[in-house]
């Protein structure tokens, strides 16, 4: 699946890494790699780790902030769009498009 999944071209040496997982998590990994067309568990794990390093989704602070927002929502500590417009002095509607393609309207 990945061009660099195995390295037989004389580049960096391949190292073996051992780590522990629960049996249930290993079963989830096996179901995932087989269902997504990878040739082996190792290929899937290399691909996943490479992807996590090259394209990190969240750093720790972002994850903490996301969890705090989830708690605010559960506890009812939210603000309506109208309240936000009044608080920040926005009138009418505004539209913004984020780097990841999401469109936001107030």
TORTORMI-507412 format. One record per atom (N, C-alpha, C): residue in one letter; residue number from 0; x, y, z; chain. Coordinates in steps of 0.05 Angstrom, whole numbers, plus 5000, padded with zeros to 4 digits. Layout:
! residues N
+---------+-----+------+------+------+--------+
| residuo | num |    u |    v |    w | cadena |
+---------+-----+------+------+------+--------+
|       a | NUM |    X |    Y |    Z |      A |
...
+---------+-----+------+------+------+--------+
***
This chain:
! residues 106
+---------+-----+------+------+------+--------+
| residuo | num |    u |    v |    w | cadena |
+---------+-----+------+------+------+--------+
|       x |   0 | 5016 | 4976 | 5000 |      A |
|       x |   0 | 5000 | 5000 | 5000 |      A |
|       x |   0 | 5017 | 5025 | 5000 |      A |
|       x |   1 | 5037 | 5026 | 5017 |      A |
|       x |   1 | 5055 | 5049 | 5019 |      A |
|       x |   1 | 5081 | 5043 | 5005 |      A |
|       x |   2 | 5091 | 5062 | 4990 |      A |
|       x |   2 | 5116 | 5058 | 4975 |      A |
|       x |   2 | 5139 | 5052 | 4994 |      A |
|       x |   3 | 5139 | 5065 | 5018 |      A |
|       x |   3 | 5161 | 5061 | 5037 |      A |
|       x |   3 | 5155 | 5041 | 5058 |      A |
|       x |   4 | 5134 | 5024 | 5054 |      A |
|       x |   4 | 5126 | 5005 | 5074 |      A |
|       x |   4 | 5149 | 4985 | 5080 |      A |
|       x |   5 | 5162 | 4976 | 5060 |      A |
|       x |   5 | 5186 | 4960 | 5064 |      A |
|       x |   5 | 5209 | 4974 | 5049 |      A |
|       x |   6 | 5233 | 4971 | 5059 |      A |
|       x |   6 | 5255 | 4986 | 5047 |      A |
|       x |   6 | 5277 | 4967 | 5039 |      A |
|       x |   7 | 5275 | 4957 | 5014 |      A |
|       x |   7 | 5295 | 4939 | 5003 |      A |
|       x |   7 | 5314 | 4953 | 4984 |      A |
|       x |   8 | 5313 | 4980 | 4983 |      A |
|       x |   8 | 5328 | 4995 | 4963 |      A |
|       x |   8 | 5355 | 5005 | 4974 |      A |
|       x |   9 | 5364 | 4996 | 4997 |      A |
|       x |   9 | 5390 | 5005 | 5008 |      A |
|       x |   9 | 5389 | 5030 | 5024 |      A |
|       x |  10 | 5365 | 5040 | 5030 |      A |
|       x |  10 | 5362 | 5065 | 5046 |      A |
|       x |  10 | 5366 | 5058 | 5075 |      A |
|       x |  11 | 5351 | 5071 | 5092 |      A |
|       x |  11 | 5352 | 5066 | 5121 |      A |
|       x |  11 | 5348 | 5037 | 5127 |      A |
|       x |  12 | 5362 | 5027 | 5147 |      A |
|       x |  12 | 5358 | 5000 | 5157 |      A |
|       x |  12 | 5331 | 4998 | 5171 |      A |
|       x |  13 | 5318 | 4975 | 5168 |      A |
|       x |  13 | 5293 | 4970 | 5181 |      A |
|       x |  13 | 5299 | 4960 | 5209 |      A |
|       x |  14 | 5287 | 4972 | 5230 |      A |
|       x |  14 | 5290 | 4963 | 5258 |      A |
|       x |  14 | 5265 | 4949 | 5267 |      A |
|       x |  15 | 5269 | 4930 | 5285 |      A |
|       x |  15 | 5246 | 4916 | 5297 |      A |
|       x |  15 | 5239 | 4929 | 5323 |      A |
|       x |  16 | 5214 | 4935 | 5327 |      A |
|       x |  16 | 5204 | 4948 | 5351 |      A |
|       x |  16 | 5183 | 4930 | 5364 |      A |
|       x |  17 | 5186 | 4926 | 5390 |      A |
|       x |  17 | 5166 | 4909 | 5404 |      A |
|       x |  17 | 5151 | 4927 | 5423 |      A |
|       x |  18 | 5125 | 4923 | 5426 |      A |
|       x |  18 | 5109 | 4938 | 5445 |      A |
|       x |  18 | 5085 | 4921 | 5453 |      A |
|       x |  19 | 5072 | 4928 | 5475 |      A |
|       x |  19 | 5050 | 4912 | 5485 |      A |
|       x |  19 | 5024 | 4925 | 5479 |      A |
|       x |  20 | 5004 | 4908 | 5473 |      A |
|       x |  20 | 4976 | 4917 | 5468 |      A |
|       x |  20 | 4958 | 4897 | 5481 |      A |
|       x |  21 | 4934 | 4906 | 5487 |      A |
|       x |  21 | 4914 | 4887 | 5497 |      A |
|       x |  21 | 4905 | 4870 | 5473 |      A |
|       x |  22 | 4896 | 4846 | 5480 |      A |
|       x |  22 | 4886 | 4828 | 5459 |      A |
|       x |  22 | 4863 | 4841 | 5443 |      A |
|       x |  23 | 4845 | 4854 | 5457 |      A |
|       x |  23 | 4822 | 4866 | 5444 |      A |
|       x |  23 | 4830 | 4888 | 5425 |      A |
|       x |  24 | 4851 | 4904 | 5432 |      A |
|       x |  24 | 4860 | 4925 | 5414 |      A |
|       x |  24 | 4874 | 4913 | 5390 |      A |
|       x |  25 | 4889 | 4891 | 5394 |      A |
|       x |  25 | 4902 | 4878 | 5372 |      A |
|       x |  25 | 4881 | 4866 | 5353 |      A |
|       x |  26 | 4859 | 4856 | 5363 |      A |
|       x |  26 | 4838 | 4847 | 5346 |      A |
|       x |  26 | 4826 | 4870 | 5329 |      A |
|       x |  27 | 4823 | 4893 | 5341 |      A |
|       x |  27 | 4813 | 4916 | 5326 |      A |
|       x |  27 | 4833 | 4924 | 5304 |      A |
|       x |  28 | 4859 | 4923 | 5310 |      A |
|       x |  28 | 4879 | 4929 | 5290 |      A |
|       x |  28 | 4878 | 4909 | 5267 |      A |
|       x |  29 | 4875 | 4884 | 5274 |      A |
|       x |  29 | 4874 | 4863 | 5253 |      A |
|       x |  29 | 4849 | 4867 | 5236 |      A |
|       x |  30 | 4827 | 4872 | 5248 |      A |
|       x |  30 | 4802 | 4877 | 5232 |      A |
|       x |  30 | 4806 | 4901 | 5213 |      A |
|       x |  31 | 4820 | 4922 | 5224 |      A |
|       x |  31 | 4823 | 4946 | 5208 |      A |
|       x |  31 | 4842 | 4942 | 5184 |      A |
|       x |  32 | 4866 | 4931 | 5189 |      A |
|       x |  32 | 4885 | 4928 | 5166 |      A |
|       x |  32 | 4874 | 4909 | 5145 |      A |
|       x |  33 | 4861 | 4888 | 5153 |      A |
|       x |  33 | 4850 | 4870 | 5134 |      A |
|       x |  33 | 4827 | 4882 | 5118 |      A |
|       x |  34 | 4811 | 4898 | 5132 |      A |
|       x |  34 | 4788 | 4911 | 5118 |      A |
|       x |  34 | 4796 | 4934 | 5100 |      A |
|       x |  35 | 4820 | 4945 | 5104 |      A |
|       x |  35 | 4829 | 4967 | 5087 |      A |
|       x |  35 | 4849 | 4960 | 5066 |      A |
|       x |  36 | 4854 | 4934 | 5062 |      A |
|       x |  36 | 4870 | 4926 | 5040 |      A |
|       x |  36 | 4900 | 4926 | 5044 |      A |
|       x |  37 | 4910 | 4927 | 5068 |      A |
|       x |  37 | 4939 | 4926 | 5073 |      A |
|       x |  37 | 4947 | 4897 | 5070 |      A |
|       x |  38 | 4972 | 4892 | 5064 |      A |
|       x |  38 | 4982 | 4865 | 5061 |      A |
|       x |  38 | 4989 | 4851 | 5087 |      A |
|       x |  39 | 4995 | 4867 | 5108 |      A |
|       x |  39 | 5002 | 4855 | 5134 |      A |
|       x |  39 | 4997 | 4875 | 5156 |      A |
|       x |  40 | 4996 | 4865 | 5180 |      A |
|       x |  40 | 4994 | 4881 | 5204 |      A |
|       x |  40 | 5017 | 4901 | 5205 |      A |
|       x |  41 | 5041 | 4892 | 5200 |      A |
|       x |  41 | 5065 | 4909 | 5202 |      A |
|       x |  41 | 5063 | 4932 | 5182 |      A |
|       x |  42 | 5054 | 4926 | 5158 |      A |
|       x |  42 | 5051 | 4948 | 5138 |      A |
|       x |  42 | 5031 | 4968 | 5147 |      A |
|       x |  43 | 5009 | 4960 | 5158 |      A |
|       x |  43 | 4988 | 4978 | 5169 |      A |
|       x |  43 | 4999 | 4995 | 5191 |      A |
|       x |  44 | 5014 | 4983 | 5210 |      A |
|       x |  44 | 5025 | 4998 | 5233 |      A |
|       x |  44 | 5045 | 5018 | 5223 |      A |
|       x |  45 | 5063 | 5010 | 5205 |      A |
|       x |  45 | 5083 | 5030 | 5194 |      A |
|       x |  45 | 5069 | 5053 | 5180 |      A |
|       x |  46 | 5049 | 5047 | 5164 |      A |
|       x |  46 | 5034 | 5068 | 5150 |      A |
|       x |  46 | 5021 | 5087 | 5170 |      A |
|       x |  47 | 5008 | 5075 | 5190 |      A |
|       x |  47 | 4993 | 5091 | 5210 |      A |
|       x |  47 | 5012 | 5109 | 5226 |      A |
|       x |  48 | 5035 | 5098 | 5234 |      A |
|       x |  48 | 5055 | 5114 | 5249 |      A |
|       x |  48 | 5067 | 5136 | 5232 |      A |
|       x |  49 | 5073 | 5129 | 5207 |      A |
|       x |  49 | 5084 | 5150 | 5188 |      A |
|       x |  49 | 5064 | 5172 | 5184 |      A |
|       x |  50 | 5039 | 5165 | 5180 |      A |
|       x |  50 | 5018 | 5185 | 5176 |      A |
|       x |  50 | 5015 | 5202 | 5201 |      A |
|       x |  51 | 5016 | 5191 | 5225 |      A |
|       x |  51 | 5014 | 5206 | 5250 |      A |
|       x |  51 | 5037 | 5226 | 5253 |      A |
|       x |  52 | 5061 | 5218 | 5245 |      A |
|       x |  52 | 5084 | 5235 | 5247 |      A |
|       x |  52 | 5083 | 5257 | 5226 |      A |
|       x |  53 | 5076 | 5251 | 5202 |      A |
|       x |  53 | 5076 | 5270 | 5180 |      A |
|       x |  53 | 5052 | 5289 | 5182 |      A |
|       x |  54 | 5030 | 5280 | 5191 |      A |
|       x |  54 | 5005 | 5296 | 5192 |      A |
|       x |  54 | 4992 | 5294 | 5219 |      A |
|       x |  55 | 5004 | 5305 | 5240 |      A |
|       x |  55 | 4992 | 5303 | 5266 |      A |
|       x |  55 | 4965 | 5317 | 5267 |      A |
|       x |  56 | 4946 | 5304 | 5279 |      A |
|       x |  56 | 4919 | 5316 | 5280 |      A |
|       x |  56 | 4916 | 5335 | 5303 |      A |
|       x |  57 | 4924 | 5327 | 5326 |      A |
|       x |  57 | 4922 | 5343 | 5350 |      A |
|       x |  57 | 4947 | 5342 | 5366 |      A |
|       x |  58 | 4955 | 5364 | 5378 |      A |
|       x |  58 | 4975 | 5363 | 5398 |      A |
|       x |  58 | 4960 | 5361 | 5425 |      A |
|       x |  59 | 4975 | 5357 | 5446 |      A |
|       x |  59 | 4962 | 5353 | 5472 |      A |
|       x |  59 | 4944 | 5376 | 5480 |      A |
|       x |  60 | 4953 | 5401 | 5477 |      A |
|       x |  60 | 4937 | 5424 | 5484 |      A |
|       x |  60 | 4911 | 5426 | 5469 |      A |
|       x |  61 | 4912 | 5419 | 5443 |      A |
|       x |  61 | 4888 | 5419 | 5427 |      A |
|       x |  61 | 4868 | 5398 | 5436 |      A |
|       x |  62 | 4879 | 5375 | 5443 |      A |
|       x |  62 | 4862 | 5353 | 5453 |      A |
|       x |  62 | 4849 | 5361 | 5480 |      A |
|       x |  63 | 4864 | 5373 | 5498 |      A |
|       x |  63 | 4853 | 5382 | 5523 |      A |
|       x |  63 | 4831 | 5403 | 5518 |      A |
|       x |  64 | 4836 | 5422 | 5500 |      A |
|       x |  64 | 4815 | 5442 | 5494 |      A |
|       x |  64 | 4790 | 5429 | 5482 |      A |
|       x |  65 | 4794 | 5409 | 5465 |      A |
|       x |  65 | 4771 | 5396 | 5453 |      A |
|       x |  65 | 4754 | 5381 | 5475 |      A |
|       x |  66 | 4768 | 5368 | 5494 |      A |
|       x |  66 | 4754 | 5355 | 5516 |      A |
|       x |  66 | 4740 | 5375 | 5534 |      A |
|       x |  67 | 4752 | 5398 | 5538 |      A |
|       x |  67 | 4738 | 5419 | 5554 |      A |
|       x |  67 | 4713 | 5429 | 5540 |      A |
|       x |  68 | 4714 | 5432 | 5514 |      A |
|       x |  68 | 4691 | 5440 | 5499 |      A |
|       x |  68 | 4668 | 5419 | 5501 |      A |
|       x |  69 | 4676 | 5394 | 5499 |      A |
|       x |  69 | 4656 | 5372 | 5501 |      A |
|       x |  69 | 4643 | 5374 | 5529 |      A |
|       x |  70 | 4658 | 5379 | 5549 |      A |
|       x |  70 | 4647 | 5381 | 5576 |      A |
|       x |  70 | 4628 | 5405 | 5578 |      A |
|       x |  71 | 4636 | 5428 | 5566 |      A |
|       x |  71 | 4619 | 5451 | 5566 |      A |
|       x |  71 | 4592 | 5445 | 5553 |      A |
|       x |  72 | 4593 | 5431 | 5531 |      A |
|       x |  72 | 4568 | 5424 | 5517 |      A |
|       x |  72 | 4551 | 5406 | 5534 |      A |
|       x |  73 | 4563 | 5386 | 5547 |      A |
|       x |  73 | 4548 | 5368 | 5564 |      A |
|       x |  73 | 4535 | 5383 | 5588 |      A |
|       x |  74 | 4550 | 5402 | 5598 |      A |
|       x |  74 | 4540 | 5418 | 5621 |      A |
|       x |  74 | 4522 | 5441 | 5614 |      A |
|       x |  75 | 4517 | 5444 | 5588 |      A |
|       x |  75 | 4500 | 5466 | 5579 |      A |
|       x |  75 | 4512 | 5493 | 5578 |      A |
|       x |  76 | 4539 | 5494 | 5579 |      A |
|       x |  76 | 4553 | 5520 | 5579 |      A |
|       x |  76 | 4559 | 5527 | 5550 |      A |
|       x |  77 | 4538 | 5535 | 5535 |      A |
|       x |  77 | 4541 | 5542 | 5507 |      A |
|       x |  77 | 4530 | 5569 | 5502 |      A |
|       x |  78 | 4536 | 5580 | 5479 |      A |
|       x |  78 | 4526 | 5606 | 5470 |      A |
|       x |  78 | 4513 | 5603 | 5443 |      A |
|       x |  79 | 4489 | 5614 | 5440 |      A |
|       x |  79 | 4476 | 5613 | 5414 |      A |
|       x |  79 | 4490 | 5632 | 5394 |      A |
|       x |  80 | 4485 | 5628 | 5369 |      A |
|       x |  80 | 4496 | 5645 | 5348 |      A |
|       x |  80 | 4488 | 5674 | 5353 |      A |
|       x |  81 | 4463 | 5678 | 5360 |      A |
|       x |  81 | 4453 | 5705 | 5365 |      A |
|       x |  81 | 4467 | 5719 | 5388 |      A |
|       x |  82 | 4471 | 5704 | 5410 |      A |
|       x |  82 | 4486 | 5714 | 5433 |      A |
|       x |  82 | 4515 | 5721 | 5425 |      A |
|       x |  83 | 4527 | 5704 | 5409 |      A |
|       x |  83 | 4555 | 5710 | 5400 |      A |
|       x |  83 | 4556 | 5735 | 5383 |      A |
|       x |  84 | 4536 | 5739 | 5365 |      A |
|       x |  84 | 4535 | 5763 | 5348 |      A |
|       x |  84 | 4534 | 5788 | 5366 |      A |
|       x |  85 | 4516 | 5787 | 5386 |      A |
|       x |  85 | 4513 | 5810 | 5404 |      A |
|       x |  85 | 4538 | 5814 | 5420 |      A |
|       x |  86 | 4550 | 5793 | 5430 |      A |
|       x |  86 | 4574 | 5796 | 5447 |      A |
|       x |  86 | 4598 | 5807 | 5432 |      A |
|       x |  87 | 4601 | 5799 | 5407 |      A |
|       x |  87 | 4624 | 5807 | 5391 |      A |
|       x |  87 | 4618 | 5829 | 5371 |      A |
|       x |  88 | 4594 | 5840 | 5372 |      A |
|       x |  88 | 4587 | 5862 | 5355 |      A |
|       x |  88 | 4585 | 5856 | 5325 |      A |
|       x |  89 | 4578 | 5831 | 5319 |      A |
|       x |  89 | 4575 | 5823 | 5291 |      A |
|       x |  89 | 4546 | 5828 | 5283 |      A |
|       x |  90 | 4543 | 5838 | 5259 |      A |
|       x |  90 | 4516 | 5842 | 5249 |      A |
|       x |  90 | 4512 | 5827 | 5223 |      A |
|       x |  91 | 4488 | 5819 | 5218 |      A |
|       x |  91 | 4482 | 5804 | 5193 |      A |
|       x |  91 | 4495 | 5777 | 5194 |      A |
|       x |  92 | 4503 | 5767 | 5171 |      A |
|       x |  92 | 4516 | 5741 | 5171 |      A |
|       x |  92 | 4545 | 5744 | 5161 |      A |
|       x |  93 | 4561 | 5727 | 5170 |      A |
|       x |  93 | 4589 | 5726 | 5162 |      A |
|       x |  93 | 4596 | 5697 | 5155 |      A |
|       x |  94 | 4614 | 5694 | 5136 |      A |
|       x |  94 | 4622 | 5667 | 5128 |      A |
|       x |  94 | 4652 | 5666 | 5127 |      A |
|       x |  95 | 4662 | 5644 | 5137 |      A |
|       x |  95 | 4691 | 5639 | 5137 |      A |
|       x |  95 | 4696 | 5611 | 5128 |      A |
|       x |  96 | 4717 | 5607 | 5114 |      A |
|       x |  96 | 4725 | 5580 | 5105 |      A |
|       x |  96 | 4752 | 5574 | 5118 |      A |
|       x |  97 | 4753 | 5552 | 5133 |      A |
|       x |  97 | 4778 | 5544 | 5146 |      A |
|       x |  97 | 4797 | 5530 | 5126 |      A |
|       x |  98 | 4822 | 5527 | 5135 |      A |
|       x |  98 | 4842 | 5514 | 5118 |      A |
|       x |  98 | 4834 | 5485 | 5110 |      A |
|       x |  99 | 4818 | 5472 | 5127 |      A |
|       x |  99 | 4810 | 5444 | 5121 |      A |
|       x |  99 | 4784 | 5443 | 5106 |      A |
|       x | 100 | 4774 | 5465 | 5096 |      A |
|       x | 100 | 4751 | 5465 | 5079 |      A |
|       x | 100 | 4724 | 5469 | 5092 |      A |
|       x | 101 | 4723 | 5471 | 5118 |      A |
|       x | 101 | 4697 | 5475 | 5132 |      A |
|       x | 101 | 4688 | 5504 | 5128 |      A |
|       x | 102 | 4662 | 5507 | 5124 |      A |
|       x | 102 | 4650 | 5534 | 5121 |      A |
|       x | 102 | 4635 | 5540 | 5146 |      A |
|       x | 103 | 4641 | 5564 | 5157 |      A |
|       x | 103 | 4628 | 5572 | 5182 |      A |
|       x | 103 | 4611 | 5597 | 5177 |      A |
|       x | 104 | 4587 | 5597 | 5187 |      A |
|       x | 104 | 4569 | 5620 | 5184 |      A |
|       x | 104 | 4559 | 5629 | 5211 |      A |
|       x | 105 | 4559 | 5655 | 5215 |      A |
|       x | 105 | 4547 | 5666 | 5239 |      A |
|       x | 105 | 4522 | 5681 | 5233 |      A |
+---------+-----+------+------+------+--------+
***
